[in-house]
Amino acid sequence: MSALLSVSSLTLPRSLLLWWSPLLLAITHPGIAAENTTKASATPAIAHTTTISETQLNQVSLPFEAIKKLGISSSKVTAASVQPYQSYPAEVSVPPAALAAYSTPVSGTVQPAPGLHIGSKVQAGQRLFTITPIVSPETRLSLMTSLADASGQQQAAEKQLAAHTLTLNRSSQLQAERVGSQKAVDEAQANVALAQASLQAIQHKRHLLQQAVEQGATGTYHVTAAGPGLLGNVYFTPGQLLVAGARLADVVNQDTLWVTVSLPHAHLSRLNLTADAWLAHQPGDSLAAYSLKPVSSMPEGDMLSGTRKLVYAVQAKGDIVPMQRLTVQLPLRHTQRPRLSLPCSATIVDIYGNTWVYLQQQATQFTRQPVFISQSTAQGCVLSDQRLAGKTVVTQGAQELFAIETGYTH
């Protein structure tokens, strides 16, 4: 220890002292040296992080060749007149005139046409059933009586149709002279349609009865479809013996459906009930192509809920079926006002339900920006604010840009 002390007490140059200091510390104080070594080894390396702005994550840059291959096109956001509306719940149903019920004109065994089953599509004039009659003398007398009654009913139906047609012509003439009302014309048209349907049914019944009387028990009778539709219910089994007047089947024509809208009585004054309505839908949805025409019918309401029912007709194309629940947008009486709109193909919806569009900043640079859609119609999507006024947005190819940026596709 004395030797060590004597060495440490020597007068040495500064450079030599700095070189000997760690060695002397390890010899004289080994615990302190080991502790410093442990601390030095335990000190973690400092991590360098880079902060990225959120706007930088929404940028997509593509060369001109890629833009051309993807078919990306853009246009400026412009203002357009938009009809204000109010949304109400509705339900789809089959109109009464669309249901055609078929029954047996005579007693006999019934066989369906080959390949005919529930849900089959039938056309006007298509053979549905074949009846082999069993006619007794008493039955023949009954058929002749029924034929006479059917002839009288046909004459009465023809006169009723002629009377309703005359009323319709008078109502139309008065309306053209600005004397009559549209309501009278609509009621006359409805009466003419009902009279035509009744006359067709009676004529078909009389034709079958006349055929039964002429052929007796020797021939067979073919029941044909009076119009197109879907075969609904069938009320017999093949080969079953049915009495005259037994129900055979129902054919439903679903080309035109009714949409019944329920709304409070207090809202009637603010709505334009004579204008067409449309279905609520998402951007790009097929329901955007549907237009609802108001149907003239007797006012109907629900006393329990205090609501009024409005009926609209829609030409169905397969994606609207009876008993389906929809949301209908009815136009208001307010005047149209200009709002910013863009094609619905320019919008994309992410997995969280947020709606985005791509702004074209430069010829090859695009920026994704959130938007809020206040209304979607067949003409386009209406924006809730004016932030994008005059800016250029991608109208075709937004989904491709979203897939390139995020890696997710729809």
Disulfide bonds with the S-S distance in Angstrom:
Cys344-Cys381 2.21
